[in-house]
Amino acid sequence: MHDRPTSPGLSHWLDRLTERRGNQIRLGLDRLLKVALAMGLPMQENDVRLEGLVVTVGGTNGKGSTCAFLESIALQSGYRVTCYTSPHLFRFQERLRLNGQEVDDQAWEFAFDKVEQARLQADGVDLSFFEVTTLAAISIVQGLKPDLAIFEIGMGGRLDAVNCLSSDAAVLTSIDLDHQAFLGSTREKIAWEKGHIARSGCPFILTDPSPPEGLLALLEKRGADVWWVGRDFGYEGDKIQWQWWGRSERRSGLGYPALRGVNQLLNASAALAALSSLRHRFAVHQGGVRQGLAQVSLPGRFQVLPGQPAVVLDVAHNPHAAGVLAANLDQMGFFPKTFAVVGMLADKDAQAIFARLGGRVDCWCLASLSSQQAGARARSSQELRPFCEAVVAGLSESERPVDPVIILEFDDPDLALRYAAGQTSPNDRIVVFGSFVTVAQAWPLARSLGQAPHLS
C-alpha cells in the first residue's frame, strides 16, 4: 500500500468521472472504438494494436493472481513490463504499473485529457468509468513501449473494454457464475462471453479442466491455438517442490510461490504456459521463473497477516471464490474460534457464498457497505442477515461448531473488525472477505493486529 497523496489533477479527474458515471457498468466496444480512433491509437483490423507483446487475462477468479505471476516472472527475467488490473484495492493508481511501480499521476492526467478530447471529437460519445480508464491506460502503455503489456479483463470478455486490444496470447483462468445479469445464468453462456478474448492463430491458455463444450467449439471457430490444462500443460509436486510441463519444455525443482492458496499452482502454471507459448519471441530463463515465483505479491488474495490472532484477508466475492477460500482455511490447521468479517455488494449471491464457508465460522460479523464506497451496489448488514441465518439454520449436526453460531450486524467493516479483534484470543482466527471494498476498509486496523509494537 502506498501512502503518497494523489495529485490534485488526478483527484479532479477521478471525482469528475465518478460524478458523471459512478460504478455504472456498460458493455460494448462500438463506442469505445470510436473514441480510440479519434485518439489516434494504432489499429489492426478492428483492434487496437500496441507495440511489444500483449497478453490478456480473463476468467471468473484467479485473474489478478495470474497477472501477478506473469508480471513477476517477466520482470525477474529482465524485461520491461506493464500490468493493468481492476478493480483497485487501496488506490486508483494500483491499476497500472510499470516494472512493478505505479505510473505517475501526471501520466494519468495527460491520458484522461486525451480521452476526453477524443470523446468530444467523436460526437460526445458516452463512456463508463472503466471504459475511460481502459482507454487512458492503453494510451499510457503505448507511450511506455514495454516488452510485455499485461491487461486483465474487467468482466466477461466479448464486450469488455480491454477486448478492444489485439493480443498475442490470452489466458482464461476459470469459468463460474458471477455477473449473471450481464453475462448469462449458466456456465455455458458465461464461457461463450469469456471465450471471445481469443484471437485467430494466437495461444489461448485454458485452465478449466471441464469447460463447457460450447467454449471449445467457439475457440475452434475463432482459430485459437488452445493450450488446455492436462493436455498441453500441467503441474505436479510434493511437499518440498513442484514442476511444470508444457508442449516442448519442462521446468523442474521449482519452489512454491509466495502467493498462498490451493489454486495458486494452477494460476502460476497458466502464466508459465502463456510465457512458454510465446517463448520464440519472449524467452524466460529458469532463474527468472524461480525469482518471479518467490517474489510475487498481491494484497488481499488469501493474505495471512503476521502475528496472533491470525488475520486472513481475501477479496473472495462469488461462490466459486468462497469455495476456494474455504479450502484454504481448511489447510491452515486448528483454531479454537473463527470470526468472519464480511460485507458484500448487492448483486452477489450471498446465500451461496455463506454456504461455501459452512460451519467453519463461530461468529459472523456482518458489515454494511456504504453507497459512498460501493455506489448503487451498496448492501447493508441487515440485508445480509437473512441469507446468513438460512445457511446457519441448515447446518447439519456434524457441520455445526460446538457453541451456538453468533450473527451480528455492524455499520462498516472497520467496526466489525474492531469487535472481532476484541473478542478473539491469540490462538483464534479472523477472516475478512466478501469484496474489495470490505478488505480495503478493514486494512488499516487489520495490518496492526497481533504485531509487535514496533511493527504497528
N, C-alpha and C positions, 0 to 999 in steps of 0.2 A: 504494500500500500504506500502510495506516495503522498507526502504531506504538503508539497509545494502548492501555492494557491493557483487557481485558474485565472488566466489573464482576463482583464475587463472586456476585451474584444470578443474572446471566445464565450465568456459568460453571457454577453449580449446576444450572440448568435444562438446559443442553446436555449436561452429564455424565449427568444423570438420564435424559434422552431417549435418549442413546447407549447407556447401560447397558441400558435397557429394550427398545429397538428396534434399535439399531445402524444398519446400512445396509440393513435389510430393505426390500424393495420389495413393496408391496401395492396392487393396483389395484382400483377400485370406488368408487362415490360414495354408496352407501346409508348406510354407517357414518358417513362424513364429514357428510352432510346431516343426519343425526340429531343430531350434535353442534352443527352450525350452527344448527339450530332451537333447541336448548337454550341457545345463546349469545345468542339474540335477534337474530341477523343478519337484515336485511330480505330477504324472499323475494318472488320474482316467478315464479309457477307453481312449477317445481321447481328454480329457480336462485336464487343469492344475487344481489341487485341493489344495487349501490353507487350513491351519488350521483356525478354527473360522468360523463365518458366512460370506458369500459373497452375496451382493446384487448388481445386475447390473441394470443400469437405461438407457433406450433408449427413442427415440422419436424425433420428428422434433423440437419442442420447449418445454421449461419447464424442461429440464433435469437438468441443473445446479441448479435451484431453488429446485427441488425435492431432489437432493443430499444434498443441504444445510440444508433442513428440517430434513432429516434422520440423518445427522451428528450432528446437534444441539440438537435434542431430545435425541439421544443416549448418547451424552456427558453429558447432564444435568441429565441423569439417572444413571450416574456413570460408564459408560463403556469406554473401551479403543478403539478408533475409528480411522481408516484411511479413507481418501477420495481422490480418483484420478479423476480429471476432465480435460477437454480440450475444446477449447484452453485456454491459459492463457491470462490475460488482461494486466498486467504490467510486470511480471517477470515469467520466466520459472518455478521457484520453487513453484509458486502457484498451480501447477498441482498435487502435492501430499502433503497432510497434515497428521500429527499425532496429535490427540487431538486438532485440530484446528490450529496447528502451522506448518509452512513449515518444512519439514525434512532438515537435514543438507546437505550442498553442498557436503561434503565428502561422504555421503551415495550415492548420485547420481554418483559421480566419480567412486566409487568402483563398482556400479552396471553397469555402462556403460562399464567399463573394462571387467566385467564378460560376458556381452552380446557380446562384440567384440571377446573375446577369443573363445566363443562358436560358434559364426558365422564363424570364420575361421576354427574351427574343423568340422563344417558342410559344408565343401567344399566352403567356402566363399559365402554362400547364400546371395542374395541381399535383404536388408530390407529398408523400408522407415523410415523417421524420426519418425513418430508416432509409427511404429512397434517397433523400438529400444527403444523408450521412454516407451512404454507399458510394454515390457519385463523387462526393468530396474525397473519400478515401482512395478511390480509383485514380482521381486526378493527382493526389499526393504521391501515390505509388508510381504513377507514370513519370513524375519528375525525379523520384529517387532512383529509378532504374536498378532494382535489386536483381540478384541472380535468380532468386526464388521468391515468388509472391504467393502467400497462402491466404485464401479467403474462405471464411466459414459462411455457409448458407444460413440465412436468418430463419426461414420457416418454409417447409416443403421443398421446392426446387424449381419446378416448371415456371412458375410466375414470380419467384423470388428475385429481388433486385440484383443479387450477386450473380444470378444466372445470365445476366447480360454479358458476362465475360466469356471470351474464348479461352478454354482451359486446355492444358497439356495432359492433365490426369485429374480424375475425380475419385473421391472416396465416399462410400455410403456406409456409415457406421452401424446403424440399427434401424429397424422398422417396427414401430409400435404406435399405439393410439395416443395422440396428442393433437391439439388444434383441430379437432374433428369438424368444427363449424366451417373451417376453411379448406381442409384437405380431404374430408370424407370420413365416414364412420367405420370403415373396415381397413385391415392391413393391406388388402389388395388395392384399394383406392389411394391410400397414403403412399404405398410403394410406387404406384404409377406416377404420382406427382413428383416424388423424390428422384425417380429414375431419369427424369429429363435433364439432370445435370450432366449426363453422359454426352460425349462428343464422338463423332464418327472417327474411327481409326485410333482413338486415344484410350489409354488404360483406364479401366473403371474397377476400382477396388471394392469388392462386395464382402462384407464381414458377417452377414446374416447367414447361418448355416441352412436355414429353411425359408428362403424368400418366396413370396407368392409367385405362382407360375406366370402371371401377367407381367411381372417385372422382368423376368428372363426373356420373355417374348419381346418386350419393349426394347431391351438392351440389344437384342439381335437385330431388331428393325432399325435401330439407330446406328448400328455398325460399330458398337463399342468393343474394345478388346477387354473382355471380362476376366479379372483376376478374382476367383472365388475361393474363400477360405475353405481349407480342407482339400481343395483340388489343385489350386495353383500356388497356394502358400499356406503356412501354418506354423505352429509352435508347440513345444513340449519342454518340460522342465522337471527338476526335482527341488529339494529344499534349499539347495545351495545356488544353482544357476539354471539358466534356460537357454534354448537355442531356437533359432528361426530358420525356416527353409522356404525357398521360392522356386521359381521355374528353373533357374540355372545357377543359383548360388545358395550358400548356406552360411549362417553366422552362428558360431558356437561359443560356449563359455561366456555368455552374457550375464552380467549382474542384474538383479531385479530392479525395475525402475523406481525412481524416487516417489512417483505418484502411487499412492496406496489404493487397494481395492481389487476385487475379484475380476473385474473387466479390463484392468489396465494392460495386461499382457496382450489381450485382443486388440486394444487401441494401439499399442506400440507395434504390434505385428502389422496392422493396417498401414501405419506410417512407413514401416520398413518395406512393405510391398509396393507402396506408391513410389518410394525412392528407388527401389530395385527396377521398377518398370521404366524409370527414366535414366537408368544407370549409364547409358551410352552418351547422354547429354549432361549428366549431373552425377559425377562419381562421388560416392560417400565412402570414406575409409573406416576400418574397424575401430580405430581409436575414436573417431567422431561419434560412432554409434555408442560405444561404451560410455564416453563422457556425456553424450547427449542424454542417455538413459539415466545417468547418475545425477545430472544437474537440472533435469526438467522440473518445473514447478507450475502450479496452477491453484490459486486460492479457492477454497470453497468446494473442492471435489474430494469428498471423504478426507477432509483435512483434520487430523488429530493434533490438537494443540498440546504443548508440553505441560507437565505438572499434574496435580491432583486437586479436585476431581478431573477425570478425563473429559475433555470437551471436544465434540465432533461437530464440524461444520460441513454441511452438504447442501448444495443448491437443488437437490432432487425435487422435481415439481410435477411428475406424472407417475402413473402406476408402475411403468417399467423401471424408471429410475429409483422409485421407492423400493422395489423388489431387490435391486442391486444393493441399495443401502442396507436393507435387512440382512442380506447375505454377508456384507462386510461387517456389520455389527456382530453377527454370529461368530466371526473369526477373531474377534477381539479378546475372547476369554470371558471369565465370570465377573460380573459386577452386582453387588447386592441390590442396588436400585438404579433404574434408568429413568431420567426425566427428559421429556421431549418438549422442546420449544418449537412450535410450528405455526406458520402463517402461510396462507395460500391465496392465489388470485382467484377471481370469481369464475373463470372459465375452466378450472381444473376439476377433475373427478375426485373430490375429497374423500368420498367413502371408499373408493378403490385404493387410494393412497394410504389411508388409515389401515385398511385391511392387510396391505403388504407388510406392515410392521407388526400386525397381530398382537400377541401377548408379550411382546418384548418390552413394553413401556409400563412403568408403575404409576407415573404421574404425567398426564397430558397438560401442558401449559399452552393453551390456545391463544394466539396473538392476532389482534386486528392489524390490517394493513391499511394505511390512510390513503385517501384519494390524492393527497399531495405526492406520495411516493409511488402509488400504483395506478393513478388515474382512474378511468372508468371501470377498471377491473379490480378495484379495491374490494376487500371482503372482510367482514367483521368476525370476531371470535364467536359471537352469538350465532352467526350463520354456520360456522364450522361445527358447533357443538352437537347438533342432531346426528350428523354423519359419524362423529367420533363415538357418541353414545351407542349408536346402532351396531358399530363394529365391536365395541367392548361387550355389549349385551350378547352378541352372537358367539363369543369365545367359548370353546369347549373347556371342560374341567382341566384337561391336560395343558391347554394353552394359557390359562389364567395365571397371573402372578400369585404368590402366596397371600399377599394382602390385597384388599379391595383396590381396584384401579381408581385413581382420583382424576377428575377432569375439572380444570379451572380456566377462567377467562381473564384476559388482560388487554389493555388498550393498545399495546405495541410490543414488539419483540424484546426491546430493552427491559421493560418492566417484567415480562415473562421470564427472561433470563435472570434478572435480579432475584426474583422469587426462588427459582430453581437453585441458584447458587447458594441462597441462604438455607436451603433445606437439605443439601447433599452433605454426605460425609466424604472424607478424602478418597475412599475406595469406590464411590459411586460414579455414575456417568451421566453427562448431559449431551443430548443430541439436538442440534439446531438445524432445521431443514424446512422445505416447503416452497421456497422461491429465492431468487437472487435478492429481492428486497428484504426478506427475513434475515438472511445471513448478513447482509450489509448493515442493517440496523443493529444487529446483535454484536457485531465485530468489536467495537471499542471496548465493551465490557468483557467479551469472550477472551480476547487476547491477554487480559491481565489475570484471569482466574487461574489459581493454582501455581503461579510463577513465584520465584523468589523475589523479594522486594527490589533488588537491583535490576530486574527484568521488567517490572511492572510499568 
